[in-house]
Amino acid sequence: MPPSMDRHTFINGAPRPSHGSKSHQAIDPSTLEPIATIHTSSETDLGDAIQAGVKAFPNWSSTPAIERSRILLKAAAILRSRTHELAVIETRSTGKPYSETSQVDIPTGADVLEYYANLVASGGLNGESFPLRSTAWVYTTKAALGVCVGIGAWNYPIQIALWKSSPCLAAGNCMVYKPSEFTSLHAEELAKIYKEAGVPDGVFNVVYGGGDVGAYLTKHPDVAKVSFTGQVSTGRKVAGAAAGEMKYVTMELGGKSPVIVLPDADIENAVDGAMMANFFSTGQVCTNGTRVFVPRSIKSQFEKRLVEKMSYIRAGDLYDENTNFGPLVSKSHYEKVVGYIKHGIEVDKARLLYGGLDTEVLTSRLPEKTRKGLWVRPTVFTDCTESMRIVREEIFGPVMAILYYDIVEEAVKRANDTPLGLAAGVFGKDINQCHQVISQLEAGITWINTWGESPAEMAVGGWKQSGVGVENGRKGLEAWVRNKSTLVEMGGEVPTVFTKVLPSKL
């Protein structure tokens, strides 16, 4: 990718200059160097993108599902063939290690595209039929919604774009996609891949900008649905605006998820799970298990092994296959995470088990050009309590809070004591007890003896203030269609129960 790459809009099958007067620089988080200029889309651009979708919708929605499937499978194959190129773009844009973007972000995004292409080809959009009585039966059909808006998040740019666009397009809808203003470079690349695969012009359009652009799209009368991934406060606004216009919504929002280590848990596996739940992708994952509940009886064992294994977290050259920890995504987010670490030390008075504010230990081992990057140390606080801010609020960074408990029922109650309910996990050898605990946890995405995997087949979505609806899996396809029920009276007459009360002549 060249040192500077402008991004304007991608509308009706082609990139075109933006009519907006505003722009900002996309920054490489590992070096703080500008890598692209992102031009904010004007209202004219947004209207044109929506109208391109309106125009394309009748043809695309009436295209047989098997034909849409062939096109999307071709797009998935192109994605996989360009894994390296796309992973490099994601690494430069997000600061994630190449080992992560090349092995997780691109492949799992392509998995979702393949999954929905195959699902609609194999009858995933079929309705049902059943006899009502001897002279009547009922059948249902599923219809595409129309022009939908996808608003992406900055932490998994292309993966989230595919989580939204794959079922949307497979179901016969058109999409106007707005990536996060912090990580925008993937959007045009994805649009070009769809175009190359044979997706008709106007079916997938890209616009750029911040919250004002998202707000305009959400309120537009020609938009049928809004799918948003991001923080809770923004999600409330988006959902409220969309609901006020009677639009369909899917909201995948934040969390403050618990990990419960049961008394009989294998210490090695539990420590590995807690580390995965907190430090993968530098902690910038909505499903992070940042509240780790550990039995007091195994406190010393757990802490000792955790500190020993922290050396497995390796910051470094982002293109070195051994690097598994990168910088934070933006200056504003860096300041937020550092503020939480400082608050944990100085105000919450939590015991600092590992990490903290001194980053020289980490940056001194980095290549010279990356030492100015937005690096923080993976940090572990222990002896935490529910009154602490670092325990109550979503940090979205590599900060683990360990809380100790005496009985499992107490841990479950404390784990549920949050307005959020995105994810939760349990580690233990007694699988029956694991299932019992999971069934009591108030979260929409849960794991037993593992953490973080979200395959295409698995529907995921939050409870409480962590979201509305689900993405992925069969249920995820249902979020992009509307249902029509039809009752057929085969006798050719209105049922007697009605004719008795109707006038003899209409």
N, C-alpha and C positions, 0 to 999 in steps of 0.2 A: 504494500500500500504506500502511495507517495506521502511525503511529509505533511502535505496539506490537502484536504479533500472536501470541497464544498458539498453541502447537502441542502437541497431546495425542497422540491416536492416530487412525488411520483404519482401522476394522475392519468387515468385512462390509458394505461399501458406504456407510459414513457416518462422519464424525468423532465421537469420543466422548471424554469426560474420562478422563484417565489415572488409574489407581489408585495410581500411584507417589507417593512423598512428596518426591522430589528434582526439582530443576529447575536450569536455568542460563540465562544471558542470551546470546542471539545478538548479536554485535557487528558493526557496520559497520566494516570494516578501514580505510576512508578517513577516518573521523571519530572512531572509538572510541566512538561512541554506541550504546547498546543499542537494538535494533530489534524484538526478540521474546523471549518466554519459551518455552523448550523444556522440556517436562515428560518426565522419564525414565519409560519404560514399566515397569510392575511385571511380576513373573512371571505374575500373573493376566492382564494385558494380552497378554503374549507367548503364553501358552497359548491365549487366546481367538482371537488372530490366526491361529495355526496351525490351530486347529480350524475356523475359518471357511474356511480353504483346503481342509482335509480334506473338509468338507461340500460345497464347491463343485466339487471336482475331478471326480467322476464325470460330472456334466452337462457341464462345460466340455471335458473331454478327449474326450467322445463327440460334441461338436458338430462337424459337418463342417468341414474345414479352410477351405472356401470361405466359410462363414459367419463363422468366426473372423477370416478375412482382411477381410471387409467391415467388421466392427466396428473392427479395428485401423487400417484405412485411414481410417475416420471419425475416430478418435482423432488420427491424424497430421494430418488436415486442421484439426482444432480447434487442435492445437499450433501449426501455422503461422499460423492466424488470430490467435493470441494471442502472437505473437513478442515484441511490444513489452512487454506486461505481464510475461511470463515473464523476458525479458532484464533488465528493471528489478529484479526479485526476485533474479536471479542476481548482478547487479552489486552490489546492496546487501549480499548475503550473502557474496560472495567478494572484493570489491574489484576485480574485473576491469573494464576499460573497457567501456562499453556497446557500442562498436564491435565488440568481440570477442564478447560474449554474444549480441548480436542477429544477427551475421553468421556466427558459427561454432557456438556451443554449441547454440542452439535449432534452427537449420536442419539441422545434421548429426545431431542426435538424432532429428529427424523423418525424416530420410533412412533411418536404420536401421530405424525402425518401419515405414516404407513397404516397405523392402527385404524384411523378413521376412514381412510380410503378403502381398506378391506372391509370395514364394518358396513359401510353403505352399500358396497357391492354384494354383500352376503345377506341383505335383507334387514339391515339395521334401521331402515326407515319404514319398514312395513308396519301396518296397523294390525288390528285384530277384528275378528267377526264372531258373532255368537247368536244363536236363536233366542228370541224373546218369548215367543209363543208359536203355536202351529202355523200362524199366518204372517208372522213378522220376524225380522231379524235385524241386527244392528251391526254396522261396521264403522271402523274408525280409520282416518287417514292423517298423515302428518305433512304439514306444509311449511316451507321455508318462511322466515320472518320478513325478509327484505334487506335493507341496508343496515348493517350493524357497525358499531364503533368498538374498537379494541384499544384500550389505553394500557400500555405496558409499564413495567417496573424496571428499575435500573440494575437490579442485582442478577437477573438471568435474562438478558435482553432478547436473544434470538429464541431461546427455549420458550419463554412466555409468549412471544409473538406466534410461535407455532402451536402452543397450547390453545390459543384463541382462534387463530386463523384456520387451523386444520378442521375442527368440527364445523366451524362457521361455513367454510367453502364446501366441505363435503355434503352438508345438508342443503346446499343450493342457495345460500345467502351471499351477499357481497359485503366487503368490509372496507371501512376507512380506519387505518391503523395509525395511532399516534404513539411513538416510542417515548420513553423518558427523555427529557431534555439533557440528562447527564450522560446517557449511553445510547446514542442515536444511530451509530454508523451501520448497524446491521440491517436496518429497515429497508433501505434501497436495494441492498444485496438480495434480500429475501424476495422483494417485489420482482427483481430481474429474473430470479430463478423461477418464480411462478409464471412469468411471461414466457420464458424459454420453454417451459414444460407444456405450454398450450392453454394456460388459464386466459380466458378472453379479456380484452381490454375493459377496464372499469370494474372488474370483479374485486381486485385488491389494490387499494390506493394508499399512499403514505403522505402524511402531513407532519409538521414539526411544531413544537412550542411547549409552553408550560401549562399551568392550570387554567389560564384564560382560554386557551385553545380547546382544552378538554371540556370546559364549561359550555362553550359555543356548540361543540359537537353533541353534547349530552342533551341540550335543549332543542336542537333542530327538529322541526316537525317531520322531516322525512327519514329520521333515524328510528328504527324499530327496537333496537336493543343496545345496551351499553355493557361491556365486560371490562371490569377494572381490576387491576392488581396494584396494591400500594398500602400506605399507612391508613390506620383506622379513621383518623380525623378527616382525611381527604375522601375516603370511601363513603363516609356518612353524607358528605355534601353531594357527591356524585349520585349516590343512591337516592337521596332525597329529591334532587332535581329530576332524575329520570322517572322516579315513581310519580312525581307531580304531573308528568306528561303521559302517564300510563304506559311507560316503556318496559320491556323486559330487562332484567338486570342479572348479572353475575358479579359478585364482589368477593375477591380473595384478598383478605386484609391481614393485619399483623397478629402477633401472638406473644405470649409470655409463658411458654410451654414447660410443663414439668417432666422430669425424668425421675421415676421412683425405682430405687435400687432395693430389692427385697432382701431380707436377712440371709437367705440361702443362696444369693446370687454368686456366680463365679466372678471373683474380683477382677480378673484380667478382662473378661468380656464387658463387665460393667464400666470399667475405666475407659476402655476403647469406645464404648457407646457414648459415654458422657463427653469424651473428646470430639467424636464425630458430631455430636449434637451441638457443640459450641464453637468449634474452630474450623470446621470445613468451610471453604469459601470466605475465610477471614471473619466468620461469624455473621456474614451479611445474608442470612437466610431467614425467611419469615417463620419457618417451622422450628427454629432453633430451640433446643431444650435447655434453656438458660437457668432454670431452677432445678437443681439436682438434689433430690431428697435421699439421704443415706442413713441407714440405721446407726445409732450411736455406738452400738456394739462393735461395728467394724470401721469406725472412724479413722483410727490410726493406720490401719491396713490400706484403706481406700486412698487416703491423702498421700501416704508414702509412695504407693505405686503410681498415682497420678503425677506427682512431681517427677518421678523417674522417667515417665513416658513423655513428658512435655518436650524432651529433646527430639522427639520424632517429628515435631512441627518445625519445618525447615523453610525459612525465608531465604530468598536469593534471586539469582537471575531468573526471570519469569519464564524463560524459554529452556531452562535446564529441567530435564525430566524428573530430577530429584527434588525440585522446589514444589512445596505443597501449601505455601502460605504467602499471600500477596498483601499489597497495601489496601487501605480503604478507598472508596470510589471517588470521593470529592472532598474539597476543603471544608465545606459546611458540615458534611457528615463526620469527617475527622474531628472537628472541633466538638461536635456533639458527643462522640464516643469518649474522647479524652475528658470531657466535662463529667461524664458519668464515672469514669475511673477515679478522677480527683474527688468527686463527691463521695464515692465509696470509701476512700481512704480518710478524708478529712472530716466528713459530716456523719456518714453512716457508721464510721469507726469499725467497719468489717475487718477481719484479720486477712491481710494480704498473704496468700499462700505462694503465689507465683506471679511474676510479671510486674505490672505497675506502669508508672509514668516515665521511667528512665528507658529511653529507646536506644541509647548508644550501644548497649550490649547487642542489640539486633542489627542496627544500621552499620556498625563497624565491620560487619562481615559481608556487606552487600557490595556489588559492583559500584564503582565510583559514580556512574551516571544515574544510579537509582537511589542514592542516599538522601536526596532531597524529597523523595516520594512521601506519600501519606501513610507512613508506617506506624503501627502501634504494636506493643508486645501482647501476645496472648496472655490473658490475665485471669487468675483464679482467686476469688474471695471465699473465705470459709467462716464458719460460725455465724452465718447470716440469719436474720430474722425477717418476718413479714413486714415489719415497720420500715425497713430500709428502702430507700428509693431505687437502689440497684436491683432489688428483688421485685418491686411493684411495677416498674415501667420497662417498656421494650427499649433495649439499647441498640440492637441490631449491629453488634460488633463482637469481637472475640473476648467476651467477658462472662465467665462462669460464676454462679453463686451457689455455694453448697450449704444446704440446710440439713440439720440432723433431727431425727425423730426416734421415738421409743416404740410405738406400736403402729402397725400398718394402717389401721383405721384413721389414726391421727394424720398420717402422711396424705391419705386420700382427701380428707377434709381440707387440709391446708393447700393441697395441689389445686383443688377446685375453687379456692377463694380468690378469684380473679374475674373481672368482667370479660376476659378474653377466653377463647376456647378453640384454638387452631389445631394444636397437636399435643400428643402425650405419648410416653413410652414407659415400659416396665421391663426390668431385668430380674430374672430369677430362675431357679432350676425346677421348682414345682409349677408345671405348666397350667395346672388347674387354678392355682392361686393367681398366676399371671392373668388368666382370662377373667377371673373374678374382679381383680383390681382394674383391669382395662375397662370392664363393663361399667364401672362406677365413675370413671374419669370423664369429665365434661369437655370433650374435644372431638372434632370431626375426623382427624387423621391420627391414627394410633399405630404403635409398633410394639412387638414383644421380642425381646432379646436382639434387637437391631435398631437402627435409627436412620431415617432420612430418605430411604428409597421410595420413589413414587413412579412406578411403571405406568405405561400408557393405559393398561387395563384397569388400573386402580382409580376409582373416583375419589377426588380429594376436595375438601371444602371445610370451612370453619363453622363452629357453633358460636352462640352468643354474639358478641361484637366483632368476631373474627371473620364474618363473611355471610354471604347469602348465595345459596346454590352450590354447585360443584363443577369442577373441571375434570376432564379425562374419564375413561371408562364409558360404559353404555349410558349411564346417567348423564354424562357430560354431553352426549349428542342430543339428548332430550331438551337441553337448555337452549338449543338453536332452532327448534321447530315449534309450531303450534298445532294443536290437535283439533280435528273436526270429527264429530260423531254424527252418523246418519242412521235413521230408523226407516226401514223399508217395509211397507205394508203390502204383502203379496196378494192379499185378497181383493185389492182394488177398491176397498171401501173404508171410510172412516170408522174406527171401532165403535160398537154400539153404545158404550159408556158415554161417548160424546154426542152421538146423534140423538139420544134421548133428551138432551138439554138444549139442542140447537133448534132454531125455528125451521119449519117445514120447507121454507123457501129462503134462500140466501140472496 
